[in-house]
Amino acid sequence: MSEKNSGKGTTAKVKIKWYRSYIASPETHKVIVRSLGFTKLQQVVERPDTPSTRGAVAKVPHLLKIVE
């Protein structure tokens, strides 16, 4: 019998770069940047490519960008 693949380890990843400071941004923008795991400017993090992650990046396009 064949085993079903549970999908673990096969999820697509997206690289996100924090390229602009959030000093003069509203608190909600700062929370979004921190919630994605950023701690330093110019940092690149790798997150699962899900609609929620893409939506968070879309909320602050002036601070974050998706790196190919």
C-alpha positions in Angstrom: 0.0 0.0 0.0 1.1 3.5 -0.7 1.5 6.0 2.2 -0.1 9.4 2.0 2.3 12.3 2.0 1.3 14.5 5.0 2.9 17.5 3.2 5.5 18.1 5.9 8.7 19.4 4.4 7.2 20.1 1.0 5.8 23.5 1.7 7.0 26.4 -0.4 9.1 29.0 1.2 9.3 32.7 0.6 12.2 35.0 1.5 11.3 38.4 2.9 13.7 41.3 3.4 13.2 44.2 5.8 14.8 47.1 3.9 13.4 50.3 5.4 13.1 51.4 9.0 9.8 51.6 10.8 10.7 54.5 13.1 8.0 56.9 11.8 5.4 54.2 11.1 2.2 53.4 13.0 2.4 50.8 15.8 0.5 48.3 13.8 3.2 48.3 11.1 5.9 47.7 13.7 3.9 44.8 15.1 3.6 43.2 11.7 7.4 43.5 11.1 8.2 42.0 14.5 5.6 39.2 14.1 7.4 38.0 10.9 10.5 37.5 13.0 12.6 40.5 12.0 15.1 41.8 14.6 17.5 43.9 12.4 17.3 46.1 9.4 18.4 44.5 6.1 17.6 41.1 7.5 16.2 38.3 5.3 13.9 35.7 6.8 12.4 32.6 5.2 8.7 31.9 6.0 6.1 29.5 4.6 4.5 30.8 1.4 0.9 31.1 2.8 -1.8 33.6 2.1 -1.4 35.0 5.7 2.3 35.6 5.2 1.8 37.2 1.8 -1.0 39.4 3.4 1.3 40.6 6.1 3.9 41.6 3.6 1.2 43.3 1.5 0.2 45.5 4.5 3.7 47.1 4.7 5.1 47.1 1.2 7.0 50.3 2.0 9.0 48.4 4.7 9.3 44.8 3.4 9.9 43.2 0.1 9.9 39.6 -1.2 13.3 38.5 -2.4 13.5 36.0 -5.3 
